[in-house]
Amino acid sequence: MAKRKIRRKAAARRSTKKTLFGLNVPKFRFFGLIAVLLLGVLFINRRDLPHSVLGASVRPLYSKSVINWASISGATSYNVYYKLKTDTTYMHSLINLPTTYTMYTISYLKRGGVYQYTVAAVDASGAEFGWTAVKTMVLSPM
C-alpha cells in the first residue's frame, strides 16, 4: 500500500510539471519553435514577392498642386479660395497668407480633379481687394 501512495505522488508530480500556457510542450521547445519561425520570416527572399506586396503598384488617392500669383501693392496678406470646377461655391480657403508668399502648395486634392482658384489681397483694415482672375489647375490621374 505504501508503494502505491509513492507511485501516485510521483505521477502527480510529473503531471503538474510547469509548461507554457498549460500546454504539454516544455518551454525550451516552445521558444525554439518561435525562434525558428521568426528567423524564417526575417530571411524570406523579397524578390519572390509580387510587386503589389512590395508597394510598387500602390498610388496615393490625393495629389497636390502649386499655385502662384503676382504680388499686389498695398496688401497686408492674401486669401486664397479654391474649389472643384463642378462646385458652385468656393469650398476651401487659405486665409491670411503673408505677403511674402506669391506661391503656395495645396495638398490633398483629388487625383484627376479639375480645380479653380482665385486670390484676393487683404488691406490693413481686413477688407479684400484686388481679386485675381479665376485660374484653373488640372491634376494628373496617376
DSSP file (Angstrom, degrees, kcal/mol; ACC not computed):
  #  RESIDUE AA STRUCTURE BP1 BP2  ACC     N-H-->O    O-->H-N    N-H-->O    O-->H-N    TCO  KAPPA ALPHA  PHI   PSI    X-CA   Y-CA   Z-CA
    1    1 A M     >        0   0    0      0, 0.0     4,-1.7     0, 0.0     5,-0.1   0.000 360.0 360.0 360.0 -36.6    0.0    0.0    0.0
    2    2 A A  H  >  +     0   0    0      1,-0.2     4,-1.9     2,-0.2     5,-0.1   0.861 360.0  54.6 -66.4 -35.8    2.9    2.3    0.8
    3    3 A K  H  > S+     0   0    0      1,-0.2     4,-2.4     2,-0.2    -1,-0.2   0.879 105.4  53.2 -65.5 -37.2    4.4    1.7   -2.7
    4    4 A R  H  > S+     0   0    0      1,-0.2     4,-2.5     2,-0.2    -1,-0.2   0.908 108.2  49.7 -63.9 -42.0    1.0    2.7   -4.3
    5    5 A K  H  X S+     0   0    0     -4,-1.7     4,-2.2     2,-0.2    -1,-0.2   0.892 111.4  49.1 -64.2 -39.5    1.0    6.0   -2.5
    6    6 A I  H  X S+     0   0    0     -4,-1.9     4,-2.2     2,-0.2    -1,-0.2   0.917 111.7  48.7 -66.2 -43.1    4.6    6.8   -3.5
    7    7 A R  H  X S+     0   0    0     -4,-2.4     4,-2.4     1,-0.2    -2,-0.2   0.905 111.0  50.5 -63.7 -41.0    3.8    5.9   -7.1
    8    8 A R  H  X S+     0   0    0     -4,-2.5     4,-2.4     1,-0.2    -1,-0.2   0.909 110.5  49.4 -63.2 -42.0    0.7    8.2   -7.1
    9    9 A K  H  X S+     0   0    0     -4,-2.2     4,-2.2     2,-0.2    -1,-0.2   0.899 111.7  48.6 -64.4 -40.8    2.7   11.1   -5.6
   10   10 A A  H  X S+     0   0    0     -4,-2.2     4,-2.1     2,-0.2    -2,-0.2   0.900 112.6  48.1 -66.3 -40.9    5.4   10.7   -8.3
   11   11 A A  H  X S+     0   0    0     -4,-2.4     4,-2.0     2,-0.2    -2,-0.2   0.886 110.7  51.6 -66.0 -38.4    2.8   10.6  -11.1
   12   12 A A  H  X S+     0   0    0     -4,-2.4     4,-1.3     2,-0.2    -2,-0.2   0.901 109.0  50.6 -64.8 -40.5    1.1   13.6   -9.6
   13   13 A R  H  < S+     0   0    0     -4,-2.2     3,-0.2     1,-0.2    -2,-0.2   0.903 110.4  49.7 -63.6 -41.1    4.5   15.5   -9.6
   14   14 A R  H >< S+     0   0    0     -4,-2.1     3,-1.1     1,-0.2    -1,-0.2   0.885 109.8  50.4 -65.2 -38.8    5.1   14.6  -13.2
   15   15 A S  H 3< S+     0   0    0     -4,-2.0    -1,-0.2     1,-0.3    -2,-0.2   0.723 107.8  53.5 -75.4 -20.9    1.6   15.8  -14.3
   16   16 A T  T 3< S+     0   0    0     -4,-1.3    -1,-0.3    -3,-0.2    -2,-0.2   0.153  77.3 140.8 -97.9  20.0    2.0   19.1  -12.6
   17   17 A K    <   -     0   0    0     -3,-1.1     2,-0.3     1,-0.1    -3,-0.1  -0.348  64.5 -99.9 -59.0 140.2    5.3   19.8  -14.4
   18   18 A K        +     0   0    0      6,-0.0     9,-0.3     4,-0.0     2,-0.3  -0.483  52.3 170.1 -69.9 125.7    5.5   23.5  -15.4
   19   19 A T    >   -     0   0    0     -2,-0.3     3,-0.6     7,-0.1     2,-0.5  -0.850  39.4 -93.1-128.5 167.2    4.6   24.0  -19.0
   20   20 A L  G >  S-     0   0    0      5,-1.1     3,-2.0    -2,-0.3     5,-0.3  -0.713 101.0 -12.1 -87.7 127.2    4.0   27.1  -21.0
   21   21 A F  G 3  S-     0   0    0     -2,-0.5    -1,-0.2     1,-0.3     3,-0.1   0.751 121.9 -66.5  57.2  28.8    0.3   28.3  -21.3
   22   22 A G  G <  S+     0   0    0     -3,-0.6    -1,-0.3     1,-0.3     2,-0.2   0.581 102.1 134.5  72.8   9.1   -0.9   25.0  -19.9
   23   23 A L    <   -     0   0    0     -3,-2.0    -1,-0.3     2,-0.2    -3,-0.1  -0.525  67.0-121.3 -86.7 158.4    0.4   23.1  -22.9
   24   24 A N  S    S+     0   0    0     -2,-0.2    -1,-0.1    -5,-0.1    -3,-0.1   0.007  81.1 107.9 -88.0  30.2    2.3   19.9  -22.6
   25   25 A V  S    S-     0   0    0     -5,-0.3    -5,-1.1     2,-0.0    -2,-0.2  -0.937  73.8-121.6-108.5 122.8    5.2   21.4  -24.5
   26   26 A P     >  -     0   0    0      0, 0.0     4,-1.9     0, 0.0     3,-0.5  -0.239  25.9-112.5 -60.5 154.2    8.3   22.2  -22.5
   27   27 A K  H  > S+     0   0    0     -9,-0.3     4,-2.7     1,-0.2     5,-0.3   0.872 113.4  55.3 -58.6 -42.8    9.4   25.9  -22.5
   28   28 A F  H  > S+     0   0    0      1,-0.2     4,-1.7     2,-0.2    -1,-0.2   0.865 108.4  49.1 -64.2 -34.2   12.6   25.4  -24.4
   29   29 A R  H  > S+     0   0    0     -3,-0.5     4,-2.2     2,-0.2    -1,-0.2   0.907 111.4  49.7 -69.1 -41.0   10.8   23.6  -27.3
   30   30 A F  H  X S+     0   0    0     -4,-1.9     4,-2.2     1,-0.2    -2,-0.2   0.953 114.1  43.2 -62.4 -50.8    8.2   26.4  -27.5
   31   31 A F  H  X S+     0   0    0     -4,-2.7     4,-2.3     1,-0.2    -1,-0.2   0.827 111.8  55.2 -67.9 -30.3   10.7   29.2  -27.6
   32   32 A G  H  X S+     0   0    0     -4,-1.7     4,-2.1    -5,-0.3    -1,-0.2   0.903 108.1  48.8 -65.3 -41.1   12.9   27.2  -30.1
   33   33 A L  H  X S+     0   0    0     -4,-2.2     4,-2.2     2,-0.2    -2,-0.2   0.915 111.3  49.5 -64.2 -43.5    9.9   26.9  -32.4
   34   34 A I  H  X S+     0   0    0     -4,-2.2     4,-2.5     1,-0.2    -2,-0.2   0.911 110.3  51.2 -61.5 -42.9    9.2   30.7  -32.1
   35   35 A A  H  X S+     0   0    0     -4,-2.3     4,-2.3     1,-0.2    -1,-0.2   0.904 109.8  49.2 -63.0 -41.8   12.8   31.5  -32.9
   36   36 A V  H  X S+     0   0    0     -4,-2.1     4,-2.0     2,-0.2    -1,-0.2   0.908 111.8  49.1 -64.9 -41.7   12.8   29.3  -36.0
   37   37 A L  H  X S+     0   0    0     -4,-2.2     4,-2.1     2,-0.2    -2,-0.2   0.915 111.4  49.0 -64.6 -43.0    9.6   30.9  -37.2
   38   38 A L  H  X S+     0   0    0     -4,-2.5     4,-2.3     1,-0.2    -2,-0.2   0.915 110.9  49.5 -63.8 -43.0   11.0   34.4  -36.7
   39   39 A L  H  X S+     0   0    0     -4,-2.3     4,-1.6     1,-0.2    -1,-0.2   0.885 109.6  52.9 -63.6 -37.2   14.2   33.6  -38.5
   40   40 A G  H  < S+     0   0    0     -4,-2.0    -1,-0.2     1,-0.2    -2,-0.2   0.904 110.1  47.4 -64.1 -40.9   12.2   32.2  -41.3
   41   41 A V  H >< S+     0   0    0     -4,-2.1     3,-1.0     1,-0.2    -2,-0.2   0.886 111.0  51.9 -66.8 -38.9   10.1   35.4  -41.6
   42   42 A L  H 3< S+     0   0    0     -4,-2.3    -1,-0.2     1,-0.2    -2,-0.2   0.804 111.1  46.8 -69.1 -28.8   13.2   37.6  -41.5
   43   43 A F  T 3< S+     0   0    0     -4,-1.6    -1,-0.2    -5,-0.2     2,-0.2   0.100  75.2 135.1-105.7  23.7   15.0   35.7  -44.3
   44   44 A I    <   -     0   0    0     -3,-1.0     2,-0.8     1,-0.1     3,-0.0  -0.518  65.6-113.0 -67.3 137.7   12.2   35.5  -46.8
   45   45 A N    >   -     0   0    0     -2,-0.2     3,-1.4     1,-0.2     4,-0.2  -0.646  25.8-159.8 -75.6 109.8   13.5   36.3  -50.2
   46   46 A R  G >  S+     0   0    0     -2,-0.8     3,-1.3     1,-0.3    -1,-0.2   0.727  83.7  69.8 -67.1 -22.3   11.8   39.6  -51.0
   47   47 A R  G 3  S+     0   0    0      1,-0.3    -1,-0.3    -3,-0.0    -2,-0.1   0.761  92.6  59.4 -67.2 -22.3   12.4   39.3  -54.8
   48   48 A D  G <  S+     0   0    0     -3,-1.4    -1,-0.3     2,-0.1    -2,-0.2   0.593  86.0  95.6 -82.9  -9.3    9.9   36.4  -54.9
   49   49 A L  S <  S-     0   0    0     -3,-1.3     5,-0.1    -4,-0.2    -3,-0.0  -0.538  85.9-103.4 -80.9 147.3    7.0   38.5  -53.6
   50   50 A P    >>  -     0   0    0      0, 0.0     4,-1.3     0, 0.0     3,-1.0  -0.314  30.7-113.2 -65.5 154.7    4.6   40.1  -56.1
   51   51 A H  H 3>>S+     0   0    0      1,-0.3     5,-2.0     2,-0.2     4,-0.8   0.817 114.2  62.2 -60.4 -32.6    5.1   43.8  -56.7
   52   52 A S  H 345S+     0   0    0      1,-0.2     3,-0.3     2,-0.2    -1,-0.3   0.835 102.6  51.1 -65.3 -30.1    1.7   44.7  -55.1
   53   53 A V  H <45S+     0   0    0     -3,-1.0    -1,-0.2     1,-0.2    -2,-0.2   0.869 108.3  51.5 -71.8 -36.2    3.0   43.3  -51.8
   54   54 A L  H  <5S-     0   0    0     -4,-1.3    -1,-0.2    -8,-0.1    -2,-0.2   0.571 118.4-111.6 -78.3  -8.0    6.2   45.4  -52.1
   55   55 A G  T ><5S+     0   0    0     -4,-0.8     3,-0.8    -3,-0.3    -3,-0.2   0.540  80.0 126.2  93.6   7.5    4.1   48.5  -52.7
   56   56 A A  T 3 <S+     0   0    0     -5,-2.0    -4,-0.2     1,-0.2    -5,-0.1   0.795  77.6  44.0 -70.3 -27.1    5.2   49.1  -56.3
   57   57 A S  T 3  S+     0   0    0     -6,-0.5     2,-0.4     2,-0.0    -1,-0.2   0.382  88.6 108.7 -99.1   5.2    1.6   49.3  -57.5
   58   58 A V    <   -     0   0    0     -3,-0.8    -6,-0.0    -6,-0.1     0, 0.0  -0.660  44.4-178.8 -83.7 133.4    0.3   51.5  -54.7
   59   59 A R        -     0   0    0     -2,-0.4    -2,-0.0     0, 0.0    -3,-0.0  -0.985  30.1-106.3-130.6 145.1   -0.6   55.0  -55.6
   60   60 A P        -     0   0    0      0, 0.0    51,-0.0     0, 0.0     0, 0.0  -0.299  15.5-137.3 -69.0 153.1   -1.9   57.8  -53.4
   61   61 A L  S    S+     0   0    0     49,-0.1    50,-1.4     2,-0.0     2,-0.3   0.722  84.8  52.3 -79.2 -21.9   -5.5   58.8  -53.6
   62   62 A Y  E     -A  110   0A   0     48,-0.2     2,-0.2    49,-0.0    48,-0.2  -0.746  62.8-167.0-118.9 161.9   -4.7   62.5  -53.3
   63   63 A S  E     -A  109   0A   0     46,-3.3    46,-2.8    -2,-0.3    45,-0.3  -0.715  11.9-134.5-131.9-178.2   -2.4   64.9  -55.1
   64   64 A K  E     -     0   0A   0     -2,-0.2     2,-0.3    43,-0.2    43,-0.2  -0.962  12.0-162.7-140.6 160.2   -1.0   68.4  -54.6
   65   65 A S  E     -A  106   0A   0     41,-2.3    41,-3.1    -2,-0.3     2,-0.5  -0.997  17.0-131.3-145.2 146.0   -0.6   71.4  -56.8
   66   66 A V  E     -A  105   0A   0     -2,-0.3     2,-0.3    39,-0.2    39,-0.2  -0.866  24.8-170.1 -99.3 125.8    1.4   74.6  -56.6
   67   67 A I  E     -A  104   0A   0     37,-3.0    37,-2.3    -2,-0.5     2,-0.3  -0.827   4.0-173.1-110.5 154.9   -0.5   77.8  -57.3
   68   68 A N  E     +A  103   0A   0     -2,-0.3     2,-0.3    35,-0.2    35,-0.3  -0.969   7.4 179.5-144.9 161.1    1.1   81.2  -57.8
   69   69 A W        -     0   0    0     33,-2.5     2,-0.2    -2,-0.3     3,-0.0  -0.970  35.1 -95.7-154.7 161.6    0.0   84.8  -58.2
   70   70 A A        -     0   0    0     -2,-0.3     2,-0.1     1,-0.1    33,-0.0  -0.597  47.3-104.4 -82.5 144.4    1.6   88.2  -58.7
   71   71 A S        -     0   0    0     -2,-0.2     2,-0.5     1,-0.0    -1,-0.1  -0.378  31.0-143.4 -68.2 148.6    2.1   90.4  -55.6
   72   72 A I    >   -     0   0    0     27,-0.1     3,-1.4    -2,-0.1     2,-0.1  -0.961  15.3-122.7-118.2 126.3   -0.3   93.2  -55.1
   73   73 A S  T 3  S+     0   0    0     -2,-0.5     3,-0.1     1,-0.2    48,-0.0  -0.402  95.2  28.6 -70.1 143.6    0.8   96.5  -53.7
   74   74 A G  T 3  S+     0   0    0      1,-0.3    50,-0.3    -2,-0.1     2,-0.3   0.344  88.8 131.2  90.4  -5.3   -1.0   97.7  -50.6
   75   75 A A    <   -     0   0    0     -3,-1.4    -1,-0.3     1,-0.1    48,-0.2  -0.601  37.8-174.7 -83.3 140.0   -1.8   94.1  -49.4
   76   76 A T  S    S-     0   0    0     46,-3.7    23,-0.5     1,-0.3     2,-0.3   0.591  75.4 -12.0-102.2 -18.7   -1.0   93.1  -45.9
   77   77 A S  E     -BC  98 122B   0     45,-1.3    45,-2.7    21,-0.2    -1,-0.3  -0.957  67.4-118.8-164.5 175.8   -2.0   89.4  -46.6
   78   78 A Y  E     -BC  97 121B   0     19,-2.2    19,-3.0    -2,-0.3     2,-0.4  -0.951   8.5-154.0-127.6 147.7   -3.7   87.2  -49.1
   79   79 A N  E     - C   0 120B   0     41,-2.7    41,-3.0    -2,-0.3     2,-0.5  -0.988  13.4-160.2-116.8 130.4   -6.7   85.0  -49.1
   80   80 A V  E     -BC  94 119B   0     14,-2.8    14,-2.9    -2,-0.4     2,-0.4  -0.937   5.5-170.0-112.8 131.7   -6.8   82.0  -51.5
   81   81 A Y  E     +BC  93 118B   0     37,-2.7    37,-2.3    -2,-0.5     2,-0.3  -0.972  10.7 171.6-120.6 134.2  -10.1   80.4  -52.4
   82   82 A Y  E     +BC  92 117B   0     10,-2.0    10,-1.8    -2,-0.4     9,-0.3  -0.983   4.2 163.6-143.7 156.3  -10.3   77.1  -54.4
   83   83 A K  E     - C   0 116B   0     33,-2.2    33,-2.7    -2,-0.3     2,-0.2  -0.968  45.8 -82.7-157.5 164.0  -12.9   74.6  -55.4
   84   84 A L  E >   - C   0 115B   0     -2,-0.3     3,-1.4    31,-0.2    31,-0.3  -0.538  46.0-118.6 -68.2 146.4  -13.6   71.7  -57.8
   85   85 A K  T 3  S+     0   0    0     29,-3.1    -1,-0.1     1,-0.3    30,-0.1   0.825 113.8  56.3 -59.8 -31.5  -14.7   73.1  -61.1
   86   86 A T  T 3  S+     0   0    0     28,-0.3    -1,-0.3     2,-0.0     2,-0.1   0.672  89.0  94.0 -76.4 -16.8  -18.1   71.4  -60.8
   87   87 A D    <   -     0   0    0     -3,-1.4    -4,-0.1     1,-0.1     3,-0.0  -0.443  67.3-147.3 -74.8 150.5  -18.8   73.1  -57.4
   88   88 A T  S    S+     0   0    0     -2,-0.1     2,-0.3     1,-0.0    -1,-0.1   0.762  79.4  37.7 -89.2 -26.7  -20.8   76.3  -57.5
   89   89 A T  S    S-     0   0    0     -5,-0.0     2,-0.7    -7,-0.0    -5,-0.2  -0.858  94.5 -95.8-123.1 159.0  -19.2   77.9  -54.5
   90   90 A Y        -     0   0    0     -2,-0.3    -7,-0.2     1,-0.2    27,-0.0  -0.638  38.7-178.4 -75.0 113.5  -15.6   78.0  -53.2
   91   91 A M        +     0   0    0     -2,-0.7     2,-0.3    -9,-0.3    -8,-0.2   0.629  61.3  48.7 -90.1 -16.4  -15.5   75.3  -50.6
   92   92 A H  E     +B   82   0B   0    -10,-1.8   -10,-2.0     2,-0.0     2,-0.3  -0.931  61.6 178.6-129.4 148.4  -11.9   75.7  -49.4
   93   93 A S  E     -B   81   0B   0     -2,-0.3     2,-0.5   -12,-0.2   -12,-0.2  -0.998  24.1-152.1-149.3 152.5   -9.9   78.7  -48.4
   94   94 A L  E     -B   80   0B   0    -14,-2.9   -14,-2.8    -2,-0.3     3,-0.3  -0.984  30.3-159.2-121.1 114.4   -6.4   79.7  -47.1
   95   95 A I  E     +     0   0B   0     -2,-0.5   -16,-0.2   -16,-0.2    -2,-0.0  -0.755  57.3   4.1-106.1 142.0   -6.8   82.8  -45.0
   96   96 A N  E     +     0   0B   0     -2,-0.3    -1,-0.2     1,-0.2   -17,-0.2   0.875  68.8 177.4  59.8  46.2   -4.1   85.4  -44.1
   97   97 A L  E     -B   78   0B   0    -19,-3.0   -19,-2.2    -3,-0.3    -1,-0.2  -0.618  38.0-103.3 -72.8 139.5   -1.2   84.2  -46.1
   98   98 A P  E >   -B   77   0B   0      0, 0.0     3,-1.7     0, 0.0   -21,-0.2  -0.185  22.8-115.9 -62.8 157.0    1.8   86.5  -45.6
   99   99 A T  T 3  S+     0   0    0    -23,-0.5   -22,-0.1     1,-0.3   -27,-0.1   0.646 111.7  72.2 -70.4 -13.3    2.7   89.0  -48.4
  100  100 A T  T 3  S+     0   0    0      2,-0.0     2,-0.5   -29,-0.0    -1,-0.3   0.675  84.1  85.5 -72.4 -15.6    6.0   87.2  -48.8
  101  101 A Y    <   +     0   0    0     -3,-1.7     3,-0.1     1,-0.1    -4,-0.0  -0.761  36.7 153.8 -88.6 125.9    4.0   84.3  -50.3
  102  102 A T  S    S+     0   0    0     -2,-0.5   -33,-2.5     1,-0.2     2,-0.3   0.197  73.5  39.7-126.3   8.0    3.3   84.5  -54.0
  103  103 A M  E     -A   68   0A   0    -35,-0.3     2,-0.3     2,-0.0   -35,-0.2  -0.980  64.5-177.1-149.3 154.5    3.0   80.7  -54.4
  104  104 A Y  E     -A   67   0A   0    -37,-2.3   -37,-3.0    -2,-0.3     2,-0.6  -0.990  23.6-130.1-153.6 142.9    1.5   78.0  -52.3
  105  105 A T  E     -A   66   0A   0     -2,-0.3     2,-0.6   -39,-0.2   -39,-0.2  -0.873  20.4-158.3 -98.5 119.2    1.3   74.2  -52.4
  106  106 A I  E     -A   65   0A   0    -41,-3.1   -41,-2.3    -2,-0.6     3,-0.2  -0.864  14.3-165.1 -97.6 125.4   -2.2   72.9  -51.9
  107  107 A S  E     +     0   0A   0     -2,-0.6   -43,-0.2   -43,-0.2   -44,-0.0  -0.546  57.1  42.4-105.4 171.2   -2.3   69.3  -50.7
  108  108 A Y  E    S+     0   0A   0    -45,-0.3     2,-0.3     1,-0.2   -44,-0.2   0.869  70.3 153.6  60.5  43.9   -5.0   66.6  -50.5
  109  109 A L  E     -A   63   0A   0    -46,-2.8   -46,-3.3    -3,-0.2    -1,-0.2  -0.778  52.5 -99.8 -95.7 146.1   -6.6   67.4  -53.9
  110  110 A K  E >   -A   62   0A   0     -2,-0.3     3,-1.8   -48,-0.2   -48,-0.2  -0.441  40.2-111.1 -68.0 133.5   -8.4   64.6  -55.7
  111  111 A R  T 3  S+     0   0    0    -50,-1.4     3,-0.1     1,-0.3    -1,-0.1  -0.404 102.9  16.8 -63.6 137.8   -6.3   62.9  -58.4
  112  112 A G  T 3  S+     0   0    0     28,-0.9    -1,-0.3     1,-0.3     2,-0.1   0.473  97.4 137.7  78.9   1.6   -7.7   63.7  -61.9
  113  113 A G    <   -     0   0    0     -3,-1.8    26,-2.6    27,-0.2     2,-0.5  -0.421  50.5-138.2 -80.5 155.4   -9.7   66.6  -60.5
  114  114 A V  E     - D   0 138B   0     24,-0.2   -29,-3.1    -2,-0.1   -28,-0.3  -0.972  28.1-174.0-113.6 119.6  -10.1   70.0  -62.2
  115  115 A Y  E     -CD  84 137B   0     22,-3.0    22,-3.0    -2,-0.5     2,-0.4  -0.797  15.1-153.8-115.3 153.7   -9.9   72.8  -59.7
  116  116 A Q  E     -CD  83 136B   0    -33,-2.7   -33,-2.2    -2,-0.3     2,-0.3  -0.959  16.8-179.0-121.8 145.3  -10.3   76.6  -59.9
  117  117 A Y  E     -CD  82 135B   0     18,-2.5    18,-2.8    -2,-0.4     2,-0.3  -0.980  11.0-172.7-142.4 156.6   -8.7   79.1  -57.6
  118  118 A T  E     -C   81   0B   0    -37,-2.3   -37,-2.7    -2,-0.3     2,-0.4  -0.980  14.1-143.3-144.4 153.1   -8.7   82.9  -57.1
  119  119 A V  E     -C   80   0B   0     -2,-0.3    13,-2.5   -39,-0.2     2,-0.4  -0.956   9.7-164.6-122.6 136.3   -6.6   85.1  -54.8
  120  120 A A  E     -C   79   0B   0    -41,-3.0   -41,-2.7    -2,-0.4     2,-0.3  -0.965  16.6-133.6-119.5 138.1   -7.7   88.2  -53.0
  121  121 A A  E     -CE  78 129B   0      8,-2.2     8,-3.1    -2,-0.4     2,-0.4  -0.629  18.2-147.9 -83.8 148.1   -5.4   90.8  -51.4
  122  122 A V  E     -CE  77 128B   0    -45,-2.7   -46,-3.7    -2,-0.3   -45,-1.3  -0.971   8.4-149.2-120.3 131.6   -6.3   92.0  -47.9
  123  123 A D    >   -     0   0    0      4,-2.4     3,-1.5    -2,-0.4   -48,-0.1  -0.237  38.8 -85.8 -90.0-175.8   -5.6   95.5  -46.7
  124  124 A A  T 3  S+     0   0    0    -50,-0.3    -1,-0.1     1,-0.3   -49,-0.1   0.777 127.2  54.5 -63.3 -28.9   -4.7   96.7  -43.2
  125  125 A S  T 3  S-     0   0    0      2,-0.1    -1,-0.3     1,-0.0     3,-0.1   0.563 119.3-108.2 -82.9  -7.1   -8.4   97.1  -42.3
  126  126 A G  S <  S+     0   0    0     -3,-1.5     2,-0.3     1,-0.3    -2,-0.1   0.465  73.2 138.4  95.7   2.7   -9.1   93.4  -43.3
  127  127 A A        -     0   0    0      1,-0.0    -4,-2.4    -5,-0.0    -1,-0.3  -0.611  51.8-125.2 -83.5 141.5  -11.1   94.2  -46.4
  128  128 A E  E     +E  122   0B   0     -2,-0.3     2,-0.3    -6,-0.2    -6,-0.2  -0.657  40.2 155.3 -85.2 140.2  -10.4   92.1  -49.5
  129  129 A F  E     +E  121   0B   0     -8,-3.1    -8,-2.2    -2,-0.3     0, 0.0  -0.942  43.2  46.0-150.0 169.4   -9.5   93.9  -52.7
  130  130 A G        -     0   0    0     -2,-0.3    -1,-0.1   -10,-0.2    -9,-0.1   0.926  66.2-164.2  62.3  50.6   -7.6   93.2  -55.9
  131  131 A W        -     0   0    0    -11,-0.2   -11,-0.2    -3,-0.1    -1,-0.1  -0.412  12.7-132.4 -65.4 138.9   -9.1   89.8  -56.8
  132  132 A T        -     0   0    0    -13,-2.5    -1,-0.1     1,-0.1     3,-0.1  -0.458  32.2 -88.3 -83.5 164.8   -7.2   87.8  -59.4
  133  133 A A        -     0   0    0     -2,-0.1     2,-0.3     1,-0.1   -14,-0.2  -0.391  54.5 -91.7 -66.7 152.0   -8.8   86.2  -62.4
  134  134 A V        -     0   0    0    -16,-0.1     2,-0.3    -3,-0.1   -16,-0.2  -0.517  48.4-162.6 -68.6 127.5  -10.1   82.7  -61.8
  135  135 A K  E     -D  117   0B   0    -18,-2.8   -18,-2.5    -2,-0.3     2,-0.4  -0.814   7.2-137.1-113.2 154.8   -7.4   80.2  -62.7
  136  136 A T  E     -D  116   0B   0     -2,-0.3     2,-0.4   -20,-0.2   -20,-0.2  -0.889  11.9-168.3-114.7 140.8   -7.7   76.5  -63.4
  137  137 A M  E     -D  115   0B   0    -22,-3.0   -22,-3.0    -2,-0.4     2,-0.5  -0.997   6.7-159.6-126.6 129.1   -5.5   73.7  -62.3
  138  138 A V  E     -D  114   0B   0     -2,-0.4     2,-0.3   -24,-0.2   -24,-0.2  -0.928  12.2-148.1-109.8 125.4   -5.8   70.2  -63.8
  139  139 A L        -     0   0    0    -26,-2.6   -74,-0.1    -2,-0.5   -29,-0.0  -0.694  19.5-110.8 -96.5 145.8   -4.4   67.3  -61.8
  140  140 A S        -     0   0    0     -2,-0.3   -28,-0.9     1,-0.1   -27,-0.2  -0.463  15.5-138.7 -70.4 140.5   -3.0   64.2  -63.3
  141  141 A P              0   0    0      0, 0.0    -1,-0.1     0, 0.0   -30,-0.1   0.679 360.0 360.0 -74.5 -15.6   -5.0   61.0  -62.7
  142  142 A M              0   0    0    -30,-0.0    -2,-0.0   -83,-0.0   -31,-0.0   0.414 360.0 360.0-101.3 360.0   -1.8   59.0  -62.0
